[in-house]
Amino acid sequence: MAKTDKQDDSTETTPKFKRPRIGETIGVKAGVDRKVPNNEHGDYFSEKETASITTNVRVLRLLDDGDLIRTK
């Protein structure tokens, strides 16, 4: 018996978020094995701890590339 699309969606564990708007504050972490500078705080994003940042064009690109992962 072949799986349907509905069955595939139910096994997915990554939460889905709407694309953030410019100026919106969101929580992010660094992607696995990524070293991403956090320009707002003068440090690097952590893979384990969530950082709150204001969305700008750079952040949107980092999210699209998988360098940053949205957490909330």
N, C-alpha and C positions, 0 to 999 in steps of 0.2 A: 504494500500500500504506500503510495507516494505522499509525502508531506505537502500540506497546503501552505500558502503564505501566512495564514493566521497562526498555524502551529509554529512557524519560524519566528514570528514576532513575539510570541509568548515566552520563548526561551532566552530572549535578549536581556542582558543585565545592565547595559549602559543606559542611564537615564537620558531622556530626550528633553532638550530645552529649546525654546524659541530663540531665534537669533537675537542677541542683545542689540539695543539701540545705542548710538553714540551718546555718551554722557551717562549711561546707566551704570550703576555700581553692581558688580558681580563677583562671585568667588571663583577662583581658579587655582589649579595646581599645575606643575610642570608635567609634561608627558614623560613616559618612561625613558630613561637614559637621555634626557634633554637638559641642557644647561641654558636657561633663558634669562637674560637680564631683566630685572624689574626696575624700570626707569622711574617709577613713582617713589620707590623706597630706597633706591641706590644699592640694591642687593640682587640676588638671584631668586627665582621662584623655586619652591621646594616641591618634591614629588609627594611628600607626606602631609604637609600643612597647607591649609587653604589660605590664600591671600585675597583680600578684598581690593579690587582695583576699579577704576573708572574706565569704561569702554571707549576706545578710540580706534582709528583705522588700523594702527599697528596691532592692537589686541585682536581685532577681528581677523586679521591675516594669520596671526599665531594660532587662533582657534581653528581656522580652516585648515591649516597645515598640520595640526595635531601636536604642535609644540606646547600649547596650553590646553588643559582639559577643564571644562566648566564643572563646578561642584554645587553651586547654588545660585 
